[in-house]
Structure formats: C-alpha cells, structure tokens
C-alpha cells in the first residue's frame, strides 16, 4: 500500500489533511476524467513560471468549456498557503479542476459548480547520477487520443505508454505517430542536430509544455539554435542528443533509446554539450522566474 503524502490540501474552499479529503462519487472527474490539471514546480518555496502554468490551465479549461472557479490571485494565495504548510523548500504544487458533480450523462451539464482541488508535496528531484549518466527510453506508437493539447486528467493512454518503459526499467516512452515524433508519456522530447535544439511544432496532438517557451528563451541566451518543426522517427534515432523536458524532470539527457546508445563518436551514450549548457541556464533561471 502506498501512503499518501502527510500534507494538507485545498478542496472547494476548505483546507484539510490530504488523507481526509472527500469528493462525491458522482464528480465528473471521477466518472469521466472530465477535468484538467497543472503541476507547478516550487523552488525555495517560490512558484516557478506560475503565470505560464495558469495561462495553460485557462487554455485547457476553455477547450473543455469549464469555468475557472478561482481567480489567478486566489490560486496564488491557495498555492502559497499550501507551500507554507510543507516542510520542504522544493515542492510540486498540483492543481486540478473538474466540471463538478452531476447525474451521469455524457452531455456536458450546465450550471454546476466546478470542483477545485490542490495540494503541494516535497519534490522528488532527478538524481545526480541520472543527470551524469543520462537515462534510458523506449519508443512506441502514439496510441493516445488526438487532443494532447488539453492537459486533461484523463491520462489512461499516458499511463499505458509510461508502463511500456517502466516494465523494462526505462524512464520514459518516446512516441511516434505516422512516422513523426509527438512526445513522451509525461515529457516533451527534443533532439539536437548540428548544435541546434529541435522540437515538434504546436498542434492538437501534443501538449504545449511550459518548458517549450522556456527553452526557446534559454537557447537565445546561450546562442543555441532553436526550431520547432516536424521531426521524423529516423531523425530521432540519428540525433546527436535527445533531451526530455517537463516540470518534474526540468531538462534531462536521454543516453539510450531502445537499448541503443544515443549520439555519435566520443559522446555516444553520454549526455551532450547542448544539454549541459541548457541545464546550467535552467538553474540560473529558477530564482529569476519564481514568485
């Protein structure tokens, strides 16, 4: 049995121990997965790129026609209160909004109150060994639904994709649709080619990660080429470097894909120089972009 974090949570205007929080079994988040979420990194008890995460939350809510029950200022106040109650400087703040409680019906009901939930817990950071050695990934066909742009709590496809790599002791599953890269089960995926960082363009099939814009900014600061364009499966397997990005992984080097080393020459199977520069720049950005 996995114990819940010993922290307090926010649920519809009330603060309570996480283990004691209760929702109706008829909540559409429970019945249909009808809701959205965000995970905001907290560094030194300060929220990292909070406005960017809230912008994406609002985009996801609009696509599902769910009204945000709290203002941005109210979510910030909730987050800060939860962060203050946790005995750790680095945390992950989770926010979730579902459509609310209604009789079971596939049609979106009108005039029901959304369910608002949030908690913060100590961050489980990527280990120094994983950063030094890089991580292993597996590849798979992207069999998920085609609205990956919505950060939905309906994550069964992502769970199945992640289990593919977990079953073989790898960290992530990198996915392809129609011969082109989409994303990993819980990360955006980047390749390095001739010193430039390449990522996939915005579309309904991939989530616009907060680090997509952040990495553009970091590349500009570091003088690294940056481009979003379609990336073929063959390009991924021939890449000089492969990098994952997400709220929990920050930026992380992939050094084996399908049990084969990534890269070429002396750096084959090792974290590459573009990753190293981006990781250093990421660390410098943390205190500057946190509130």
N, C-alpha and C positions, 0 to 999 in steps of 0.2 A: 504494500500500500504506500502510495506517495503522499507525504504530508503536505498540506497547504502552507504557504509562507505565513509566518506569525506576524501579520501586518493588519492594519485597518484598511477599510475600503470605503468608497463613496457609492451609494446606491439611492438614486431618486431623492436627493436632498438630505440623506442621513449618512452619518459615519458610524461604522460598526466593524467588529472583527471580521476578517475575510471569511473565516470558517462558519460564521453565524449569518452571513448574508443570504437572503432568500428572494427568489422571484417566482412568479406564477408559472405553473407548468404549461399554461396557455400563452405564454410570451412567444411572440412570433420568432424571436431569436432562437428559442429552444425548439419550436416546432418546425420552422422553415430555414433557420440560419439567416433570417431576414434582418440584417443589420450590418454595421460597419465598425471598424476599429482603427486605432493608431497605437504605435509603440514609440514613445519619445525617450531618447537617451537623456540621462541626467548625469552630469559631470560636476563633481564638487558641489552637489546639491543645487545645481543650476540646470535649467532645461535647455537642451541643445536644439537650435533651429526650430523653436516652438511654433513660430508663425508659419513656417513652411509645412509643418505637420498639420496644423489647423487648417491651412488652405486646402490640403489634400483631403482632410476629413470633410470639409464643406463640399468639395467636388464629388466625393463618393456619396454623401447624403443627397445631394441634388439629383444624382443619377438614379437614386432609389426613391426619390420623392418623399424623403423623411426630413422633417423639420428638426433642426438642432435645438434641443430643449434648454441649452445654456448658451450664454454669450461667450465670446472669447475671453473676456475679462473674468467671467465666472469660472470657466475651465482653468484658467491660470491660477485663480485663488484655490480651487479644489486641488490642483496638482501640487501647489506649494504646501498646502496643509498636509497632504499625504506624504510628500517628501520629508517634511519635518518630523513625521512620526516614525520614520525608518532609520535604524541605526547603521547607516552606510552612506558614504559620500557619493559613490557612484551607484546609480539605480536605473531601472527601466520603468517608466510610467506608462501604464496601459489604460486606454480609454475605449469604451465601447458604447454604441448607441444602437438599440434595436427599435423596430417600428412600434412595439408595445404589445399589450395584452388584448386579444380579441378571439371570438369563436374561430375555429379552424376553417379557413377558406382561402383558396389560392389568390383570389382577388384582393388587391390592397384595400384594407378598410380605411374609411375616412374618420376624422375627428377622434382619434385615440391618442393617448399621451405616450410619447416615446419613453423607453427605459434607458436611463443614463447610469453608467457604471464605470468606476475607475479604481485602480489601486497601483501602488508602487512597491517594488521589492528590490533587494540588493542585486546589482548586476553581476551576472556570471560572465566575466571577461574572457576573451580569447587568450589562451596561454602563450607565454613567451616561446615555448617550444614549437607551437603551431606556427607562430609568426616566423621563427627562424628556419624551420624545415618546410613550411608550406603544407597544404592539406590535399587530400585525395578527393576526387569527384568521380561520379559515374554519369554516363549520358543516357537519355531516354527520349522516346517520342513524347511530345507535349499533348497529353490526352485530356487536359482540363477544359473547362468551358471557355468561351471566347470573349469574356468580359473581364479579363485580368486587370483592366484599368480601374476597376472598383475594388477597393480594399475591403472586401466582404468577409464576414465571419464564416461564410460557407466555404470552408477550407478542406473539404474531404479530398479533392483532387490533389491539393498540395501535400496533404498527409500521406496519400498513397505514393506520390512522387518521392517524398523525403524518405519513406521506408525502403525504397529501392536501394538507396545508398547506405542507409543505416544497417540493412541486412548484411552488407559486405564491409562494414567498418569504415565507410567513407563519410565525409562531412556533408556533401551536397549532391543533388542530382541536377545536372545541367540539361535543359530540354530544348528540343528542336521541333518545329512544325513546318511541314512541306520543305524540308531541306535547309531551313534557316533557323538561327538561334532566336529563342524567345527570352527565357530567363531561367533561373534555378527555382527550386521548390520554395525557398524563402529568401532569395537574394537576387539582385541584379547581377549580370555577368558582363565582363569586359574582356577584350583581348588587346594585346599590344602588338603592333606591326610596324616595323621600321621606326621605332621610337615614339609612335603616336598611340594614344588611347582611343579605342573604337568601341562604341556601344550601339545598341539597337535603337531605332527611332521610336518616337511615341506612337502608340496605336492602342486599339481596344484589347489587344491580346497580351499586353504586358503592363505591369504596374509601374507608374512613374515614380521611381524611388526618390526619396529626398536627396540621396547622395548623387543622383544624376546631375542636378544643378550644382551641387557642392563640388563634385569632381571637375565640372567644367571650370568653376572658379579656381580650383587648386591647380588645374593644368595651366590656366592662364598665368597664374602667379609663378609657376615653376618653369614656364616656357616649354611645356609639353604639348604636342599637337593633340587635338581633340575633335572627334567627329562622330555623329550619330547617323548610321546608315544600315541597310540590311547586311547581315553577316551570315555567310554560308556556313554550313556544318563543316565543310572542308577547311575553311579559314580558321575555325576554332581549333581543330586538331593540328593545324600547321602553325599556330600562333607562337610568337616569341615569348609571350607571357599570357596567362589567364588570371583575372582578378575578380573576386566576389566583392560586392558591397551591400550592406544592409545596416539597419540601426544597431543590431547586436554584434555584427562582425566588423563594423566600420569598413576598412578595406583589408582584404586578406588574399594572399597568393595561393593559387592552385598549382601544385607541382606534379601531380599525376592525374591523368584523365583516362578512365577505363584501363587502369593499371599500367599505363604507359607514361614515361616522363614527358613533361611539357617543356618546350623550348628547344634550343639548339646549342651546339658547341659546349663550351666550358660551363655555361649556365643551365644546361639541360637538367631538368629535375630539381632546380633550385629557384628560390624567389629571385625575381629580376630587378634591375635597376629602376625601372619606372615605378614598380610597386614601392620600392624603398623610398623614393622621393615623395610619392603621394602619401605614404603613411606618415612620414615626418611632417609634411604640410598639414595633414589631417590633425595631428596632435597640436600643432601651432594654432589651428583654427578653433579648437574646443573652447578655450577661455574667451575668445573674441566673439563667438557666435552663440553664447549661452546667456540666459537671463534668469 
